[in-house]
């Protein structure tokens, strides 16, 4: 059996299991708390696994291993940024958001502001960021599966994108948060397990001696000891000052963007209490940190055993380094069959990774559309739970369809560009709005709207006129040059812009309600009143005579 056939068999098994989970979850999804927050019934350990499964995307699994394999030490900088970001989420965001909100980011932002325009802004931000991230995952899925299975032509990639999008719609519309969470938990086990097996085999090959692994990787790279030092990919001598600023900008986007990603924020609402939220983030940090340590061995192992030239030949960005390493180490230790089995397993894990992440993104987007835009803005709170859940499922179909169409048209786009822009937008618009809302008593509606729109707009504008878009052979439009912003990542400018314009709009606006800030502060920092929120502040009346409710949530 070839690795393509075996991988397809594993794909089918994984899809069958996850579809069964979705059907089971759909039978237990009866209201908005079940659909949006999984009934708040997950333990901190389960939610920590789901956080890891939701966060460790294909960019983490394949991209980081590939960058390390091609550029050595510099590739690990991505891992550091992704991991350190969780300290921001743990210390500043997780518990207060869980206490002050209910289902979406807008629940926190509207606690002390004019709810309707703020919910619209939060909904727009959630949709834009999630769509960019969705495109990255779905385009990556099409390219990866076609490459691993030897499929040629855009038609094969298109089929993979459509399949990924269809499964995403089924998971979200059918299982809601319960189904999505269990899929992410299974994916986390598969990802950690697959990476751990390959890591152990690589270390066995080198006699459990990390120094021997690093020496061989440096020798095979052609760069010598410089391969183990900074400067191969970021802040090189040829890039000059722009390269150093770009590295700082990327680091800021990665560290600050995580705490503003919509599909990460909704995970804080799936546990019974704020304490469980904190514990689940700690579990997530442990799982994610362990995984990123494994990527070190995967990346340097690929450099040592496969070689950068062979990796770049298969994929210039290095996204196939981990599957190539799995096949190589399997053949070296167990022969042809071992290589086939390991390659198939890693390919299946990569596909499972993409499915779990796109499901989380689609759920975050459909939740914001249904809860914020439909229930509170469109219907002004006059909606039943049944109608809202029904609309959320319809929104999942629409969003999935839009994502499929856009992904089919975006097959040539740079996936790293899409991921980096999503993080930069989240750090520039969402995070400043959340932190100001939680910790600045002067913050108001004008500041919230300006922070979100200015942060998003600045990030998108700078990327549009950056080398990512034009002016280089690797740009999106390589034949034209209209760039004037020298950096590839806009975070170093757009993040301060989001904070500054939010501050400026706030101090220029006379709106100020110290009582509402005091109420939010007590609730966010102590949890007082948070547990009775579903019964007292956001009651939904069943039947056709539903009445509008106070729009704190």
Secondary structure, DSSP 8 states (H G I E B T S, - for coil): --HHHHHHHHHHHHHHHHHHHHHHHHHH--SHHHHHHGGG-B-HHHHHHHHHHHHS-HIIIIIIHHHHHHHTHHHHHHHHHHHHHHHHIIIIIHHHHHHH-SSSHHHHHTTTS-HHHHHHHHHHHHHHHHHHHHHHHHHHHHHHHHHHHT--SHHHHHHHHHHHHHHHHHIIIIIHHHHHHHHHHHHHHHHHHHHHHHHHHHHHHTTT-HHHHHHHHHHHHTSGGGGGSS-SSSS-TTTHHHHHHHHHHHHHHHHHHGGG-HHHHGGGGSBSSHHHHHHHHHHHHHHHHHHHHHHHHHHHHHHHHT-HHHHHHH-TT-TTHHHHHHHHHHHHHHHHHHHHHHHHHHHHHHHHHHHHHHHHHHHHHHHIIIIIIIIIIISTT---HHHHHHHHHHHHHHHHHHHHHHHHHTTTS-HHHHHHHHHHHIIIIIHHHHHHHHH-TT--HHHHHHHHHHHHHHHHHHHHTBTTTBSSTTSTBTT-----B--S--HHHHHHHHHHHHHHHHHHS----HHHHHHHHHHHHH-TTTTTHHHHTS----STT-----TT-
